[in-house]
């Protein structure tokens, strides 16, 4: 496995691979890697001749400077994990390498990019599109792999790919969870032991709402989930949206769509740490 910090060095290496007719898979990450990331890499390794993993904490997608400052970083540990799962190349550029000049491009794909995370984190998805499009241009992958935990992000990236006519297949990979149900996330490492102990209540409420929803309305299910989570000291729901899985617009009735997803963001602990998750109520 080789580690590159410069765009030109990586592209030279990939030029040779491409010349040999090898397919290239890309797994974009912000580091602090865990088993969820490993599962994306493993799938890419199975489906491509060459797998590139980017490790870059992208400043343009953070609307909170403290969140950017506190985001966990450990490139050595990331590389050790990536080597065990068969990654070929790690691309770990500096901010100056990725953005030699400010990226002033504006991306907006309403309503997909403007609801939920888009409404609560202004500029976040614009930053995601800036960095992911840059990575696509640099690596030119055949396929790129994203975890379903970031449900809305996948929808936004797909919209961007369509808008820019980028020839890449977006591969969605299932959420990887801890034994107690908590969705694996780099942010979990920031949780204190007492915070980590209460965090699984998020998924427990979501999972419990599947049965609850069978006999209750969308509005009642929404309120039940929020009440269940907020009743746990140390947890506070920022939003819970029950939406059409394609448009990400709120649904009023279960019959309104054949693809219904509940997307949630919860603040955990005193700091607090922002955790996201989702549950599928109906899927095509």
C-alpha positions in Angstrom: 0.0 0.0 0.0 1.3 3.4 -1.0 0.5 6.7 0.7 0.3 9.9 -1.4 0.1 13.5 -0.3 0.4 15.2 -3.7 -2.2 15.1 -6.4 0.3 14.8 -9.2 2.0 11.8 -7.6 -1.3 9.9 -7.2 -2.4 10.8 -10.7 0.9 9.5 -12.2 0.4 6.2 -10.3 -3.3 5.9 -11.5 -2.3 6.8 -15.0 -0.3 3.6 -15.2 -3.1 1.5 -13.7 -5.6 3.0 -16.1 -3.3 2.4 -19.0 -3.2 -1.3 -18.0 -7.0 -1.3 -18.2 -7.5 -1.6 -14.5 -10.7 -0.4 -12.9 -10.4 2.1 -10.0 -12.6 2.3 -6.9 -12.6 5.3 -4.6 -13.6 5.4 -0.9 -13.8 9.1 0.2 -13.3 9.5 4.0 -12.4 12.0 6.6 -10.2 9.6 8.5 -10.7 8.3 12.1 -11.5 5.1 10.3 -13.5 2.2 11.8 -15.2 -1.0 10.8 -17.8 0.9 8.8 -15.1 2.4 6.6 -13.4 -1.0 6.4 -16.6 -2.5 5.0 -16.6 0.1 2.2 -13.0 -0.6 1.3 -13.5 -4.4 1.3 -16.4 -4.0 -1.1 -14.3 -1.8 -3.4 -11.4 -4.3 -3.3 -13.9 -7.0 -4.4 -15.3 -5.0 -7.3 -12.3 -3.1 -8.6 -8.7 -3.8 -9.6 -7.4 -0.8 -7.7 -8.8 0.9 -4.6 -8.0 4.4 -3.5 -9.0 5.7 -0.1 -8.9 9.4 0.5 -8.2 10.6 4.1 -9.0 14.3 4.3 -10.8 16.4 6.9 -12.5 18.8 4.5 -12.8 22.3 6.1 -15.4 23.6 3.6 -18.1 21.2 4.9 -17.9 22.4 8.5 -20.1 25.2 9.6 -18.8 25.0 13.2 -15.1 25.8 13.7 -15.0 23.9 16.9 -16.4 20.8 15.3 -13.6 21.0 12.6 -11.0 21.6 15.3 -12.2 18.6 17.4 -12.7 16.2 14.6 -10.6 13.1 15.3 -7.4 12.6 13.2 -5.0 9.7 13.3 -3.4 8.9 9.9 -1.1 6.2 11.2 -3.9 4.3 12.7 -6.0 4.8 9.5 -3.2 3.4 7.3 -2.8 0.3 9.5 -6.5 -0.4 9.2 -6.5 0.2 5.4 -3.6 -2.1 4.9 -5.4 -5.0 6.6 -8.4 -4.6 4.3 -6.5 -4.5 1.0 -6.5 -0.8 0.0 -3.9 -0.1 -2.7 -3.4 3.7 -2.3 -4.1 6.2 0.4 -4.5 9.9 -0.6 -3.9 12.2 2.3 -3.5 15.7 1.0 -3.1 18.9 2.9 -5.8 21.6 2.8 -3.4 23.7 0.6 -3.0 20.7 -1.8 -6.8 20.3 -2.2 -7.6 24.0 -2.3 -4.6 25.9 -3.7 -7.1 28.7 -4.2 -10.5 29.1 -2.5 -13.2 26.9 -4.0 -16.0 29.4 -4.8 -18.3 26.9 -6.6 -21.9 26.8 -5.3 -23.9 23.6 -5.3 -27.6 23.4 -4.4 -30.0 20.7 -5.3 -33.3 21.6 -3.6 -35.1 20.0 -1.9 -32.5 17.2 -1.4 -29.7 19.5 -0.2 -31.8 22.1 1.6 -33.9 20.0 4.1 -32.7 18.2 7.3 -28.9 18.5 7.4 -29.1 21.2 4.7 -31.3 23.3 6.9 -29.4 22.7 10.2 -25.9 22.9 8.8 -25.7 25.8 6.3 -23.0 25.3 3.7 -22.4 21.7 4.7 -23.5 20.0 1.5 -21.9 22.7 -0.6 -18.6 21.7 1.0 -19.3 18.0 0.5 -19.9 18.6 -3.2 -16.8 20.7 -3.5 -14.5 18.1 -2.1 -16.2 15.0 -3.6 -16.2 16.5 -7.1 -12.5 17.4 -6.6 -11.8 13.8 -5.6 -13.7 12.5 -8.6 -11.7 14.7 -11.0 -8.4 13.7 -9.4 -9.0 10.0 -9.1 -11.4 9.4 -12.0 -12.9 6.3 -10.4 -15.3 3.8 -12.0 -17.1 3.4 -8.7 -17.2 5.3 -5.4 -18.4 3.9 -2.1 -20.4 5.7 0.5 -22.0 4.4 3.8 -25.8 4.5 4.1 -25.5 6.1 7.6 -25.1 9.4 5.7 -28.3 8.8 3.9 -28.9 12.4 2.8 -25.3 12.8 1.7 -25.6 10.0 -0.8 -28.7 11.6 -2.3 -26.8 14.9 -2.6 -23.8 13.3 -4.2 -26.0 11.5 -6.7 -27.6 14.8 -7.6 -24.2 16.4 -8.1 -23.0 13.5 -10.3 -26.1 13.9 -12.5 -25.7 17.7 -12.6 -22.0 17.6 -13.5 -22.4 14.5 -15.8 -19.6 12.7 -14.0 -19.1 9.1 -15.1 -19.0 7.3 -11.8 -21.2 4.7 -10.2 -22.2 5.6 -6.6 -22.3 2.4 -4.5 -24.3 2.5 -1.3 -23.1 0.3 1.5 -25.2 -0.8 4.5 -24.8 0.8 8.0 -22.3 -1.1 10.2 -23.5 -1.1 13.8 -22.0 -1.8 17.2 -23.4 -4.9 19.1 -25.7 -2.6 21.0 -27.1 -1.0 17.8 -25.2 2.3 17.7 -24.2 3.2 14.2 -20.5 3.2 13.8 -19.2 6.7 13.4 -15.9 8.5 13.7 -17.6 10.8 16.2 -18.2 7.9 18.6 -14.6 8.2 19.7 -15.4 11.6 21.1 -18.1 10.2 23.5 -17.2 9.9 27.2 -18.0 6.5 28.7 -21.3 7.7 30.2 -22.3 9.3 26.9 -21.4 6.2 25.0 -23.6 4.2 27.4 -26.8 6.2 26.5 -26.1 6.7 22.8 -27.7 3.3 21.8 -31.0 4.6 22.9 -31.2 6.4 19.6 -31.3 3.2 17.5 -33.5 1.4 20.1 -36.1 4.1 19.6 -35.9 4.0 15.8 -36.1 0.2 15.8 -39.0 0.3 18.2 -40.9 2.7 16.1 -41.2 0.1 13.3 -43.8 -1.8 15.2 -45.3 1.4 16.7 -45.8 2.8 13.2 -48.0 -0.2 12.1 -50.8 1.1 14.3 -50.1 4.8 14.4 -49.9 7.8 12.1 -46.8 9.4 10.7 -47.2 12.4 13.1 -47.8 10.1 16.1 -44.7 8.0 15.2 -42.6 11.1 14.9 -43.7 12.3 18.3 -43.2 8.9 19.9 -39.6 8.6 18.7 -38.7 12.2 19.9 -40.3 11.5 23.3 -38.5 8.2 23.7 -35.1 9.7 23.0 -35.6 13.0 24.8 -36.7 11.1 27.9 -33.1 9.8 28.3 -31.0 12.3 30.2 -28.2 13.5 28.1 -29.9 13.0 24.7 -31.7 15.7 22.8 -33.3 15.4 19.4 -32.3 18.2 17.0 -34.7 16.9 14.3 -36.5 13.8 13.3 -37.9 13.8 9.8 -40.0 11.1 8.2 -39.5 11.6 4.5 -39.9 10.1 1.0 -36.6 8.3 0.5 -36.2 9.8 -3.0 -37.2 13.4 -2.6 -36.4 13.7 1.1 -39.6 15.7 1.5 -41.8 15.1 4.6 -44.6 12.5 4.2 -47.9 13.2 5.8 -49.3 9.6 5.5 -47.7 6.2 5.3 -49.5 5.7 2.0 -47.9 8.9 0.5 -44.9 7.0 -0.7 -43.6 3.4 -1.2 -40.2 4.4 0.2 -40.4 6.0 3.6 -37.3 6.8 5.8 -37.0 8.3 9.2 -33.8 10.5 9.5 -32.7 11.7 12.9 -30.0 13.8 14.4 -29.4 13.7 18.2 -27.1 15.7 20.5 -25.5 13.4 23.0 -23.8 14.5 26.2 -22.6 17.8 27.7 -20.2 18.8 24.9 -22.5 17.7 23.0 -21.6 15.2 20.2 -23.9 15.3 17.2 -25.0 11.8 16.1 -27.0 10.8 13.0 -29.0 7.7 12.1 -32.0 6.6 10.1 -34.6 3.8 9.8 -36.5 2.6 6.8 -40.2 2.2 7.3 -41.0 1.2 3.7 -38.6 0.3 1.0 -39.3 -0.6 -2.7 
